[in-house]
Amino acid sequence: MPHEKKVRSILNRTKRRDAWSLDDYTLDLYQACSFNCLYCYIRGSKYGVNLESSLTVKSNAIEVLERQLALRAKKGEYGFIVLSSITDPCLHIEKRYELTRKALELISTYRFPVHIITRSDLVLRDTDILDTIDKNAVRPAGLTLDRGCIVSFSFSTMDEEVASFFEPGLRLTWTGTGMMFRHIHRPHTKYSIKTLYIYNQPDNCVGL
């Protein structure tokens, strides 16, 4: 079972927007990550080596987020919100807690653009909200991007044995991966597939 804790703040303003992630804000509804990928940059940090054992749910996140979004919207401080920076927004426990879905509903209400970075096909559950965000979001000035919602989905290898070693908690099926590929060409929401980590053979890239 994950730990639970209350937070005072949940929506973090970045000092500088990254050109790829477009992170004006970051939003981490969970702390640590049950996917426990061996190559993750937060392994060995304050969360330890076994990230799953440090997994924490921010139990009052939605209440705090609504307060912060309302304040930012009132000031006209719109910008892309990135989910997430130190975890995955679509962990297995998201099916139980639904913090990401509830957060997306608030983001849609307050018309902020969003960039979801995930390794899970659970993100497809929320396409109804994502499409609404894409159409209605107030995009920050100075961006040529004409989308209000971006979903970046990454995977590492097509070898399930290799994946089970490097990503023991992910349990992503190729059915789910195929569904993500099919969503690239949907009319609403910008979907992208990132092949950041290919461990074994170049042939893995054939057909992508």
Secondary structure, 3 states (H helix, E strand, C coil): CCEEECCCCCEEECCCCCCCCCCCEEECCEECCCCCCCCCCCCCECCECCHHHHCEEECCHHHHHHHHHHHHHHCCCCCCEEECCCCCCCCCCHHHHCHHHHHHHHHHHCCCCEEEEECCHHHHHHHHHHHHHHHHCCCCCCCCCCCCEEEEEECCCCCHHHHHHHCCCCCCCHHHHHHHHHHHHCCCCEEEEECCCCCCCHHHHCCC
